[in-house]
Amino acid sequence: MFASMKKSPVYLIFLVWLGTACGSEKDGIGSSQSTNLDSLFQVYHEYKLRINPVEATKAGEKEYNDYIANYLSDEYIEDCISNYQRFLEAINKVDTTIISSTDHISLKAMKWDCSIKLEGLQNKIVTIPSPVFDLPHFKLMPLTQISSFQLYIGQMASGASIQPFDTVEDYKNWLKRVDDYLDWLETAQRNMKTGIQQGLVIPKILIERTIAQLEPFANVPLEEHIFYGPVANFPQGFSDETKTF
């Protein structure tokens, strides 16, 4: 599902940005150099929303409400590596002697973020910045007791969290996200099997506690399931016909 994201490929924007940056006059703060830097920050912001659509929803960016990035997939990881490298390349082209102190601090923070994420993505066991918590997350050990995506998706599915359920479009967006979540689960299963083969697994006590957390997702009547929440609480004004969209 990662390849079908709606945003324009970042590398195309980079071509434009790098072209204008290289042709800029170095005439001080407020110049085209400063304008290009603002553009770089905006491109980076858009990129972080694209790879982290759950956080985008939390921030009120409605256009990201209909998908979940499969951050466990090889495609996602390769995309992140490629783009973090491009961002670092762009950062290194900035003449920091002619930008404001505020922009300099922002640029250093951006460089640190790109560098630390790239380091995690390229290490031997591959740590991924979790799209929910922006914390290290192991590709081959995706389900844990505390920072697991399955817990967060349950909150979203309840209809009482960040995922909106106010319109028919909201419900359709959620169904698309559920499809993406199923892809994520399949990838998680494959990755865990690989982890078992390589001896990379979480401790037994944490596995037992994680399994216990998964029980409510599997062994409850349909109408008591947390994913049934939005169906049991359709907005007032939804007609019977609308409810069967």
N, C-alpha and C positions, 0 to 999 in steps of 0.2 A: 504494500500500500504506500510505501514511502515515495516511490517514483511518481505517484499520481498527485502529489501535493500541489496546491493551486498556485503557490507563489512562483515567480519567475526564477530560473536557476541563478544562484548567486554569482556564478562565474561570469555570466553575461553582464551583470551590473558592474562587476569588477573591471571588465574591459573598458567600460565607459569611465569608471572612476579613475583607473590608472592612467588612461589617456589624458583626461583633463588635469590630473595631478602633475603629470610629467611636463605639461605645457604651461604650468602656472607661473605667474610672475611672483618673485619673492619680495613683495613690497610691504611686508609687515602684517600685523594683526588686522583683520577686517578685509583682507585681500581675498583673491580667489583661493589661496591656500587654505584660509580659514573656512571658506565656503565648502571646499572639497572635503575638509575634515568633518564638517557637520554632516555631509553626505555619507561619509564613511561610517560615522556613528549611527546614522539612520539605517544604512544597509545592515549593519551588525545587529541592530535592534530587531529588524524584520527577520533576519536569519534566526536569531534566538527564538522568536515566536514560532517560526516554521518548524524548528526541530523540537519545540516544546509546546505543542498546542494545548496541553492541559493547563499549563501556566498561563497561556494566552487567554484561555477562557476565564481563568481566575482574575485576570487583569481587565476583563470586560471586552476583549477583542472578539466580537461575535463571529467574524468570518472563519474562525478556527474551531468552531463548535462541532464540526461534523467529521472529525477524524482524530485518530490517535497514532502518533508516530511509533513504528515498531523499532524501538531503540535497541532491541536485542539482535536485530538482523545485520548481516554482513554489509548489506547495501547502506544501511543507516550509518554504520561505523565508517565505511569508506567515504561516504559523503562528508561526514564530520571532519575526518582527517584532512581531506582535500581542501575543504573550505577554511578550516582553522589555519592551514598552511598559507592559503591565499590572504587571509586577514593579516597574518604576521608579515607577509611580504609587503602588503599595503602599508602597515604600520611603520615598517623600516624605511619606507620612502618618504615619510613625513619629516620635514625639517623642523625639529623641535625648538630651534633657536628663534623662530619667528611666530610661535603660537602663544596664546595666553596661558597663564599658570593653571587656570581651570581646565583648559583643553589638554594641557600636559598631564595633569593628574588623571583625567578621564582616559587618555591614551595609554598611560601606564597600567591603569586598572584593566583596560581591554586587553593589553598585551599579556598581562598576568593570567587573565581568564583563558585566553586562547592557548597559552603555553602550558598551563596546568592541565587543561582538558586534553590537549594533544598528547602530553606525556602519558596520561592515563589510558588513552585510546591505543597507544602504541606499545604498552608494556606487554610482558609475556602472558599475563592472565587476563588482560583487557578489563579495565575498569571504565564504566560508562557513567557520565553524569546523569543520574536519574531525572527524567522529565518531571517528576513530582517534587522531589526534595532537592534537586541539584547537588546531590551528594554522591560519592563513589558508589557504584553499583556493579556487581560482577556479572559479566556476560554469561558465564557458565553456572552461576548460582543466583538466578533471578528471583527466587521465592525465599523470603526470610520472614522472621517473626515480626519485625518492626517496620522496615522501610519497603515493604512489598507493594507492588502496583495493584495486586488483587484486592488489597484492603482499601485503597483509594478509589478504585473503580466501583467498589461496592457502595461507598459513600455517594459517589456521583449518581449511581443507578437508583439510589433511594428516592431521588427527587427532592431531597432536603439539603443539598450541598451546592456546589458551584454550577452544576449543569442546569441550564434553564429548561423548564417545562411549562411554558406559558402559551405557546402557539403550536399549530400543526407542524410548522417548519422546525420548531424545537424538537418535537418528537421524531421527525424524520432524521434530523441531525443526529439524534441519539442512536437511532437504529444503525446509522452508518458507523458510528463509533463502536457499537457493539460488534459489528463485522470486523472492524480493525482489531478489537480486543481479542476476538477469536484467532486472528492471525498471530497476535502477540503470544497467546497461549500455546499455539502450535510451535512457534519458535522457541518459547521457553522450554517446552518439553524436549525438543531436539537438543537444545543446548545443555540441558541437565543430563541427558544421556551421554553426551560428549564429556561432560564434567565427570561423570561416574567413571567413564573409561580412563580418564586422565588422573583420577584420584582427587579431583577438586570438588569437594562437597562441603556443605555447612555441618557443624557438629550435630551429633545424633539428638541431643536434647532440644536443639533449635528446630530440627526437622520435625520432631514429635509435636512441638508447640505450634509449628506452622500448619501441620496437618489438622490439628484441632481447630485452628482458625478457619480452615477451609470447609469444615463440616457443615456450617449453616448455608453454604453455597450449594451443597449437593443433596442434603437429606432433610428437606423441609417441603411441606405441601406448596404447590404453585402459588396460591394466593397469600401465603405467608412469606414468600421469598422476597428478599430485599429488592430484587430487580422488578418486582411487581408493583412497587410503590407508585410510580408515575401512572400506572393503569388504574390503580385503586383511587387515585386522586386527580382525575382529569379536571382541568380548570372549569369553573362555572361558565356556562355559555356554549360548551362543546355539545353539539347535537349528537344523537346516536349515530347518524351517518358519518359525522366528523370523526367520531371515536374509532371507526373502522377503516380510516384512511389507508 
